[in-house]
Amino acid sequence: MLGGISIWQLLIVLGIIILIFGTKKIRNLGGDLGGAIKGFKQAVNEEDDDKSSAQSQQRVSHEEKRDSDTFEGRAEESGKEKEDVRK
């Protein structure tokens, strides 16, 4: 069978790798790979948090603009201007 790799073939390859590199180097390689994956996940999560905080800030600024566009918002602004003129 040319296409299939049996469990025995995988065990033989694993044994050869252990003989060549040793268990300590393989353990260090696994730890380094795990650390790299963890760092990548943190970076992706931070980027998502930055995007969501930017979107919430945009919503707040839009809400502030809406308040000033209403009739009540304009009345409040004109009342503030009159108070400033009186002082």
Residue frames as a rotation matrix with the C-alpha (Angstrom) as fourth column:
MET 1
0.582 0.813 0.000 0.00
0.813 -0.582 0.000 0.00
0.000 0.000 -1.000 0.00
LEU 2
-0.371 -0.783 0.499 1.64
0.791 -0.548 -0.272 3.19
0.487 0.294 0.822 -1.14
GLY 3
-0.089 0.422 0.902 -0.83
0.015 -0.905 0.425 5.75
0.996 0.052 0.074 0.26
GLY 4
0.826 0.563 0.036 -1.24
-0.039 -0.008 0.999 4.63
0.562 -0.827 0.015 3.85
ILE 5
-0.363 -0.890 0.277 1.08
-0.453 -0.091 -0.887 5.20
0.814 -0.447 -0.370 6.80
SER 6
0.385 0.516 -0.765 0.63
0.352 0.685 0.638 2.65
0.853 -0.515 0.082 9.54
ILE 7
0.946 0.016 0.324 1.11
-0.288 -0.417 0.862 3.15
0.149 -0.909 -0.389 13.27
TRP 8
0.662 -0.745 0.081 4.31
0.595 0.588 0.549 1.08
-0.456 -0.315 0.832 13.14
GLN 9
0.103 -0.615 0.782 5.86
0.858 -0.342 -0.382 3.38
0.503 0.711 0.492 10.57
LEU 10
0.564 0.161 0.810 5.00
-0.138 -0.949 0.285 6.42
0.814 -0.273 -0.513 12.72
LEU 11
0.972 -0.212 0.105 6.57
-0.065 0.186 0.980 4.77
-0.227 -0.959 0.167 15.78
ILE 12
0.374 -0.879 0.295 9.75
0.911 0.408 0.062 3.99
-0.175 0.246 0.953 13.87
VAL 13
0.118 -0.285 0.951 10.01
0.503 -0.809 -0.305 7.60
0.856 0.515 0.048 12.64
LEU 14
0.812 0.236 0.534 9.36
-0.306 -0.606 0.734 8.89
0.497 -0.760 -0.419 16.18
GLY 15
0.839 -0.543 -0.023 12.08
0.372 0.543 0.753 6.59
-0.397 -0.641 0.658 17.56
ILE 16
0.120 -0.815 0.566 14.59
0.962 -0.046 -0.269 7.84
0.246 0.577 0.779 14.99
ILE 17
0.336 0.066 0.939 13.76
0.091 -0.995 0.037 11.46
0.937 0.073 -0.341 15.81
ILE 18
0.973 0.027 0.228 14.25
-0.224 -0.116 0.968 10.80
0.053 -0.993 -0.107 19.52
LEU 19
0.563 -0.822 0.089 17.61
0.748 0.552 0.369 9.14
-0.352 -0.141 0.925 18.83
ILE 20
0.035 -0.564 0.825 18.78
0.807 -0.470 -0.356 12.03
0.589 0.678 0.439 16.68
PHE 21
0.031 0.063 0.998 17.62
-0.104 -0.992 0.065 15.01
0.994 -0.105 -0.024 18.75
GLY 22
-0.849 -0.284 -0.445 17.14
0.374 0.272 -0.887 13.60
0.373 -0.919 -0.125 22.24
THR 23
0.019 0.955 -0.295 14.19
0.941 0.082 0.327 14.08
0.337 -0.284 -0.898 24.52
LYS 24
-0.169 -0.124 -0.978 15.45
0.687 -0.726 -0.026 17.35
-0.707 -0.676 0.208 26.04
LYS 25
-0.944 -0.213 -0.251 15.58
-0.025 -0.715 0.699 19.19
-0.328 0.666 0.669 22.73
ILE 26
-0.606 0.791 0.090 12.17
0.435 0.234 0.869 17.86
0.666 0.566 -0.486 21.72
ARG 27
0.070 0.607 -0.792 10.73
0.996 -0.090 0.018 18.98
-0.060 -0.790 -0.611 25.08
ASN 28
-0.474 -0.319 -0.821 12.24
0.343 -0.925 0.162 22.46
-0.811 -0.204 0.548 24.62
LEU 29
-0.988 0.124 0.090 10.89
0.053 -0.270 0.961 22.61
0.143 0.955 0.261 21.08
GLY 30
-0.250 0.953 -0.173 7.39
0.786 0.304 0.539 21.73
0.566 -0.001 -0.824 22.33
GLY 31
0.041 0.210 -0.977 7.58
0.860 -0.505 -0.073 24.41
-0.508 -0.837 -0.201 25.04
ASP 32
-0.781 -0.395 -0.484 8.74
0.101 -0.844 0.526 27.04
-0.617 0.362 0.699 22.56
LEU 33
-0.833 0.523 0.181 5.98
0.251 0.066 0.966 26.12
0.493 0.850 -0.186 20.14
GLY 34
0.004 0.858 -0.514 3.37
0.965 0.131 0.227 26.30
0.262 -0.497 -0.827 22.90
GLY 35
-0.205 -0.169 -0.964 4.66
0.600 -0.800 0.013 29.71
-0.773 -0.576 0.265 24.01
ALA 36
-0.979 -0.175 -0.102 4.51
0.018 -0.578 0.816 31.02
-0.201 0.797 0.569 20.45
ILE 37
-0.493 0.867 0.074 0.92
0.553 0.247 0.796 29.86
0.672 0.434 -0.601 20.03
LYS 38
0.107 0.514 -0.851 -0.07
0.979 -0.203 0.001 31.42
-0.172 -0.834 -0.525 23.37
GLY 39
-0.547 -0.401 -0.734 1.53
0.303 -0.913 0.273 34.74
-0.780 -0.073 0.621 22.38
PHE 40
-0.958 0.232 0.169 -0.25
0.124 -0.199 0.972 34.67
0.259 0.952 0.162 19.03
LYS 41
-0.143 0.963 -0.230 -3.63
0.843 0.240 0.481 34.09
0.518 -0.125 -0.846 20.70
GLN 42
-0.001 0.093 -0.996 -3.04
0.799 -0.599 -0.056 36.98
-0.602 -0.795 -0.074 23.12
ALA 43
-0.856 -0.372 -0.358 -2.13
0.088 -0.788 0.610 39.30
-0.509 0.491 0.707 20.26
VAL 44
-0.721 0.663 0.198 -5.29
0.348 0.099 0.932 38.35
0.599 0.742 -0.302 18.35
ASN 45
0.099 0.789 -0.607 -7.44
0.976 0.042 0.215 38.90
0.195 -0.613 -0.765 21.46
GLU 46
-0.314 -0.283 -0.906 -5.83
0.539 -0.839 0.075 42.31
-0.782 -0.465 0.416 22.12
GLU 47
-0.999 -0.045 0.026 -6.52
0.046 -0.501 0.864 43.33
-0.026 0.864 0.502 18.53
ASP 48
-0.332 0.943 -0.016 -10.17
0.644 0.239 0.727 42.31
0.689 0.231 -0.687 18.90
ASP 49
0.111 0.336 -0.935 -10.41
0.947 -0.322 -0.003 44.29
-0.302 -0.885 -0.354 22.16
ASP 50
-0.713 -0.440 -0.546 -8.92
0.260 -0.889 0.376 47.36
-0.651 0.126 0.748 20.47
LYS 51
-0.874 0.432 0.221 -11.44
0.170 -0.154 0.973 47.12
0.455 0.889 0.061 17.64
SER 52
-0.016 0.937 -0.349 -14.40
0.852 0.196 0.485 46.75
0.523 -0.290 -0.802 20.00
SER 53
-0.051 -0.034 -0.998 -13.28
0.776 -0.630 -0.018 49.69
-0.629 -0.775 0.059 22.16
ALA 54
-0.939 -0.289 -0.186 -12.83
0.100 -0.747 0.657 51.83
-0.329 0.598 0.731 19.04
GLN 55
-0.581 0.796 0.169 -16.34
0.409 0.106 0.907 50.93
0.704 0.596 -0.387 17.91
SER 56
0.174 0.666 -0.725 -17.81
0.981 -0.056 0.185 51.80
0.083 -0.743 -0.664 21.31
GLN 57
-0.455 -0.391 -0.800 -16.01
0.477 -0.866 0.152 55.15
-0.752 -0.312 0.580 21.25
GLN 58
-0.976 0.146 0.163 -17.48
0.089 -0.416 0.905 55.86
0.201 0.897 0.393 17.82
ARG 59
-0.173 0.972 -0.158 -20.96
0.756 0.234 0.611 55.05
0.631 -0.014 -0.775 19.13
VAL 60
0.035 0.146 -0.989 -20.51
0.886 -0.462 -0.037 57.47
-0.462 -0.875 -0.146 22.01
SER 61
-0.800 -0.382 -0.462 -19.41
0.160 -0.878 0.450 60.27
-0.578 0.287 0.764 19.72
HIS 62
-0.773 0.596 0.218 -22.39
0.249 -0.031 0.968 59.64
0.583 0.803 -0.124 17.44
GLU 63
0.064 0.825 -0.562 -24.74
0.950 0.121 0.287 59.75
0.304 -0.552 -0.776 20.42
GLU 64
-0.292 -0.234 -0.927 -23.27
0.616 -0.787 0.005 63.08
-0.731 -0.570 0.374 21.53
LYS 65
-0.997 -0.066 -0.043 -23.82
0.005 -0.603 0.798 64.50
-0.079 0.795 0.602 18.05
ARG 66
-0.436 0.900 0.006 -27.41
0.582 0.277 0.765 63.29
0.687 0.337 -0.645 18.06
ASP 67
0.004 0.431 -0.903 -28.11
0.967 -0.232 -0.106 65.05
-0.255 -0.872 -0.417 21.37
SER 68
-0.575 -0.281 -0.769 -26.98
0.203 -0.959 0.199 68.38
-0.793 -0.042 0.608 19.96
ASP 69
-0.973 0.217 0.082 -29.04
0.050 -0.147 0.988 67.89
0.227 0.965 0.132 16.79
THR 70
-0.260 0.937 -0.236 -32.33
0.931 0.308 0.199 67.56
0.258 -0.168 -0.951 18.67
PHE 71
0.256 0.478 0.840 -34.54
0.225 -0.875 0.429 70.51
0.940 0.079 -0.332 19.48
GLU 72
0.975 0.106 -0.195 -33.87
0.206 -0.097 0.974 70.07
0.084 -0.990 -0.117 23.19
GLY 73
0.221 -0.971 -0.088 -30.13
0.926 0.181 0.332 69.94
-0.307 -0.155 0.939 22.59
ARG 74
-0.298 -0.285 0.911 -30.27
0.680 -0.733 -0.006 73.16
0.670 0.618 0.412 20.61
ALA 75
0.642 0.605 0.472 -32.35
0.063 -0.655 0.753 74.83
0.764 -0.454 -0.458 23.30
GLU 76
0.809 -0.411 -0.420 -29.83
0.525 0.184 0.831 73.82
-0.264 -0.893 0.365 25.95
GLU 77
-0.172 -0.933 0.317 -26.97
0.985 -0.154 0.082 75.15
-0.027 0.326 0.945 23.84
SER 78
-0.103 0.171 0.980 -28.69
0.385 -0.901 0.198 78.46
0.917 0.398 0.027 23.23
GLY 79
0.902 0.431 0.004 -29.49
0.134 -0.288 0.948 78.73
0.409 -0.855 -0.317 26.95
LYS 80
0.438 -0.830 -0.346 -25.83
0.815 0.203 0.543 78.19
-0.380 -0.519 0.765 27.78
GLU 81
-0.353 -0.561 0.749 -24.83
0.837 -0.547 -0.016 80.86
0.419 0.621 0.663 25.26
LYS 82
0.382 0.573 0.726 -27.26
0.147 -0.813 0.564 83.35
0.912 -0.108 -0.395 26.83
GLU 83
0.932 -0.087 -0.352 -25.86
0.356 0.037 0.934 82.63
-0.068 -0.996 0.066 30.30
ASP 84
0.010 -0.998 0.056 -22.33
0.973 0.023 0.229 83.19
-0.230 0.052 0.972 29.02
VAL 85
-0.229 -0.028 0.973 -23.35
0.566 -0.817 0.110 86.52
0.792 0.576 0.203 27.48
ARG 86
0.754 0.604 0.257 -24.99
0.117 -0.509 0.853 87.65
0.646 -0.613 -0.455 30.73
LYS 87
0.688 -0.573 -0.445 -21.85
0.627 0.160 0.762 86.95
-0.365 -0.804 0.469 32.75
